[in-house]
């Protein structure tokens, strides 16, 4: 499941022509949201160096808990992170 950094995994999804970014979403730690987590479709994020962007919001990569395919398969999980509900 986990190979390389979260940024590498996201770059593969976004830029590899064999992948469809609309088939993936990320789960991030988001204080104040229900359960302190939030799901964001990969297709709406822009990759940066230490951060990714959703519209005008700048979010650090270390907030990403998982990258998940819409069929439920976890592609990447943060080391030590428990499965979000």
N, C-alpha and C positions, 0 to 999 in steps of 0.2 A: 504494500500500500504506500508507504512513505518512502519516496526516493528523492533526495535533494531538498532544496529549499522551497518554501511556499511560493516565492516569486517565480522560481523556475517552473513549478507546476502550473501556475496561472499563465505564464508566458506560453507554455506549450499549448494550453487550451485555447488561448486567444489567437495565436499566430500560426499554429500548425493547420494547414488546409484540410487535414484528415479529421480534425475535431470540429464540433459545432458548439460554440460557446453558449448558445441558448439551452444546451442540455445540462448545464452545470450551475450550481449556486455555491456561495460560501456562507459559512456560519461564523459570525464574529461575536466577540464579547462586547456587549453594548449596555453599559450601566444605565439603569432606568427603564430599559425595555422589559417586557414580560419574561421572567426567567433570566434576565440579564444577557440574553442572546438575541441576535437578529439575523435573518436570512436575506442575502442579497444576490440577485442573479449576476452571474459573471459578465453577461453581455452589457451591463450598465456601468462597469468599473473601467477606469483607465489606470494603467500601471505607471508608477513612478519609481524613484530610487529607494527611499526608505518608507515610502507611503504609497497607498493607492487612493484613487479619487472616485467619489460618487457625487456627480454634480460638482458643487463648490466645496463639499466636505472632504477633508484630507484625513485619512485613517491609516495609522501605522500597521505594517504587516504583522507585528507581533500580536495584534488583536484577533487575527484569524485563528479559529479553533479547528475548522474542517473545510475541505473542499469536497463536495458531494455531487454525484451525478443524479439526475432527476429520477432514475430508477432505484435510488437509495444506496448505491455503492459508494463507499467512502474512498476517495482518491488520495487524499492527504489528510493527516490528523496531527495536530500540534503534539509534540512529545509531552507526555504526562497529562494531557487533556482527557477528561472523561467524556463519554458520548453524551452530547447535549440532548435534552428531551424534546 
